[in-house]
Amino acid sequence: MLLAALLALIPIHGVVIDMLGDRTAIVRTDPIPKMMPAQIRRYAFARPASFHSGTSVDALLDPSTAPPTLLDPVPATVFAPGLPDSGRVVPVEIGSALPAAELIDQHGDQVALDRAFAGKTLLLSFVFTRCPDRDLCPAISAKFAYLQSRLDPRRFALAEITLDPPYDSPAVLRDYASSYGARTESWMLLTGTGSTIQHLLDEFRISSMRVSTDNFLHDDKLYIVAPTGRVASIVQTGGWDPAGVLAAARTVSGLAANPFERFKLALISQAVAICGGSQFAGIALLELSLFTFLTVLAALGMWAVARVLWASRS
């Protein structure tokens, strides 16, 4: 485990204390949960870079070199949850290609979001490991575990992106993945620098509001991405039924699927979109639709019987 930690890439946030003359700098980095404490030390830059003293930066840390190397450092503020700023990005919609973003999985490996899942149907959601509500992130991850056991990893992939990059380090995500039985070949837990995650939240239009030091209120959406890398469907609630998502994913992948399950999923998702995010409204609409359908069917049956009886009396 120690060797894996030394080889893992780690998203970091820090403040440049002083630039040195040999492509290195003294940087104060924030703590990385389960990986490294806050510290001030000399870091190398993979490429020439220049920052004024006091500049806050995001970067990927490679701890395997001496001194450790900061890859692609960029000026960045401390990550803060909030409303998505869709005005400065191209929002992800049905038919959109997955945006380019360099992320880190639970093993510290670099993952290019727009290329890593090519040729597979991808189910993508956003969670955070400290979520205290068992009906939200833990429920989504439990449903991913169910889907993992029923989807061929040669054709399908699962991915969850953290909403809490300062805390959800690769080591934290690795423990979280293990608790749900996530297998690397089919299910990735992804983090990144705060600036990268913030950009993705803007692109996917995910709202995330802090309610305490370790808790957020956030949107729950599931993106079903076709093997071409384009979004095929967006489920607007975290309360989705795994059977419906399984049917939808199989359809996107070109496999046979239960049409009634797809219908239920689509109806609930559309109702949630119309009703402002209430999954219960979607379920209520589904039940009302089924009740109306059965009522109409019963009325037509009674009318047909009445016609037969009337004809026999005539």
N, C-alpha and C positions, 0 to 999 in steps of 0.2 A: 504493500500500500504506500509506503514511503517513496519507493521508486516511481510509482504512478503519479504521486503528488509532485515529484520533481520534474516529471516530463509533461505535466498538464499545463495548458495555457490558462491563465487566470485573468478575468476582466478586473481592472483596478481603476480607482479614482484617486488622484493625488494633487499635490501643489508643488510646483517647481520652486525650490529654495535658491538654487544657484546653477547656472550653466557653466560647465567646465570646458576646457579647450580641446578635449580629445573625444568628441562625440559622446560625452557622458554628462550627467547632471545629478545634483543632489535633489532628491524628491522626497516629500513626506507623503506616504500613502495611507489611505484609510484601512481599517482592519478588514480582513476577508474571513468570514465565519468558517470555522473548522479547517482553515488553511494557513493563515498568517496573521500576526498581530499588526496593529498600526506601527509604522516604523519610519525612520529617516535614514536613507542610505544612498549610495551612489548606484545609478542605473546607467546602462548603455542604451543608445538608440540604434535600431537596426539600420536606419538611414539618417543622413544629416538632418538635424532639426534645431530650431532656435526658438526659445520661449523667454519672455521677460520673467524675472523673479516675481513670485506671487501668482503666476498663471495657474489656474486649475486645469487639469488635463484628465482625459480618459485614455486608456491604452489597454492592450493585451500584454500581460507579463509572461515572459518565458523565463522561468526560474532555473533552467538547466545550464545557463551560461554563467561565466564569472567575469565581470559583475552581471547580475540578471539584466535581461534585455527588455526594453519597452518597444512593442511593435505598434507602428502607426499611431503615435500619440496625437491627440487633437485637443484644442481648447474646449472645455466643457464645464458647465455648472454641475452642482450636485444633483443627482436624480431626484425628482419630486413628482409624485403622482398628481394627476389633474385631468382636465378635459382635453380631448384630442384637438390639436391645431390642424384641422384638415386643409386650411387655406394655404399651407406651405408645402403640401405633399400632393401626390396623385392618389386619391383614396382607392383602396382595394374593393372592387365590386365583382359581381358575377361576370365572368368573362375576362377579368384582369389576370395578368401574369403575377406570380408571386414576386414581391419586391426583393431586390438584392440586399443582403445583410449578412455580415460575418458574425456568426454566433458560436458559442462553445457548448458542447454537450456535457452530460454528467460525468464523462471520463476525461474531460479537458481537451477533447479533440475539436478542431475547428470545423464548422459546418457552414457551407454557403447555402442560405435558405432557398435561393432561386435555382440551385442546381443539384442539391443533395438528394432530392426525391424524384428526379426525372425518371419517367417510365413506370412510376407507381401512383396509385390513388392514395392521396394523403388526407388524413383527418387531423386538423390543426385547431388547438384551443389555447387559451391563456389561463394560467393558474398561479398561485403562490403557495409555498410550502407551509407557511405559518397560518393559513386560513383556518379560523376557529369554527366556522359554520359547516357542519357535516353535510348539509344539503347543497353546498356550493362546490368549491374546489375538490374536497375529498370525494364527493359524489361523482364529479366529472372523471377524476382519476380512477375510481372504482369501475366506472363504465368503460373507460379505456382498457382496463385490465380484462373486462369481459370481452371486448372487441378483439383484443390481442389474441385471445384463445380461439377465436373463430375466423380470423383473417389470415390468409397465406402471406407471410412476409416477403415472398417473391413478387407479389402483386400489390401489396398494401403497406402503408407506413403510418405510424402514429407519432405526433409531436405535440408537446406542451411547452409554451414559452412563458417564462416567469414574468410576473408583473412587479417583482420586488428584487431587482438585480443587486442592490447593495447587500442584501442578506443571502439571497439564493445563489451561493457560489457553486462551482462544479461539485465540490465535496458534499454540500448540503443537498443538491439535486441527486447525487449518487445515492445517498441514504434514503431520500424520498422515493426514488425509483425502485430501490430494493424493497421497500416496505409494500409496494404494490406488485412486486414480481415482474417489473418491466424488463424485457429482454432487449439488448442493444440492437439486435438485427431488425427489430420491428418497432421499437418505441424509444424516442429520444426526448429527454428533458433538456431544454435549452435556456441558456442565459447569455449575457453579453454585457458590454459596457453600458452605463446608464444612458449615454447619448444614443447608442444604437437601439436599445429597447424603447426609449422615448420616441424615436423616429418611427419604429414599427407600430407603436400604439397609435400614433397619429395616422399612419397609413391604413391600419385596420379599423380605425375609429373606435378604439376601446377607451372608455372613460374609467378612471381609477382614482378614487378619492380617499385620502387617508382619514380614518376615524380614530386611530390611536397609533402609538409608536410601532405596532406590529400588525395592524389590521387595516384593510382597505375595503371599500365598497367599489365594485367594478362591474362592467358589462360582461355578460356570459354569451359568447358566440362560438359556434362551431363552423369551421370552414372545411368543405369537402373539395379537394383540389384534384383535377383530372390528371392522368399520366402525362399530359402535354404541359403541365405546370400552370394551367389556368384554372381559376376558381369556378367550379361547376355549381355549387350550392352554398348558401349561408343559412345556418339554423340560428335563429335569433334568440335562443334561450338555452341556458345550461340545464334545463329540465327535460332535455330530449330523451326519448325512449331508445335504448340501445338497439332494439329490434328494428325500429324505423331507420336509424342511422346505418345499421348493417345492410338493410335493403337498399338504401340510397347509395351507399358506397359500392355495393356489388353492381348496381345499375351503371354508375359512372365508369366502373371498370369493365363494363361490357359483359357481365355475368347475369344469369337469371336471378330474379329477386321477387319477393312478395309485393305485389302492387298495392294491396291494402295498407301494408305497413308504410310504404312510401307516401300514400295518400294522407294517412294520419300525420306523418311527420311534416309534410308540406302544409297541411291545414293549420296545425298548431303553430308552426313557424310564422306563417302569414298573419295569423291572428295576433301573435305576440308583437309583430312589427306594427300592426294597426293599433293595438291597444297599449302601446308605449312600454312594452317589455314585460307584461304580466303573462307568465306561462300558464297561470291558472285560468286566465281569460281564454287562452288558446284551447285548453282542455275543455272548458265550459262550452266554447263554440263547437268543438268537435262533438260533444255529447248532445248539444242542441241540434246539430245537423243530423246526427243519427236518429234522434227522436223524431225530427220532422220527416225524415225519409221513411221511417217505419210507420208513422202516422199516415202519411200519404199512401204508402203501400197498402195499409190496412183499409183505408177509405176506398181505394180502387178495388180491393177484393170484395168489400161489402157491396159496392155499386155493381160489380159483375154478378154477384149472387142475387142481388135484388132484380136485375134484368132477367136472369134465368127464371126466377120465381114468377115475375110479372108475365113473362112470355108463356109459362106453363098454364097460368090461370086464364090467359086469353084464349 
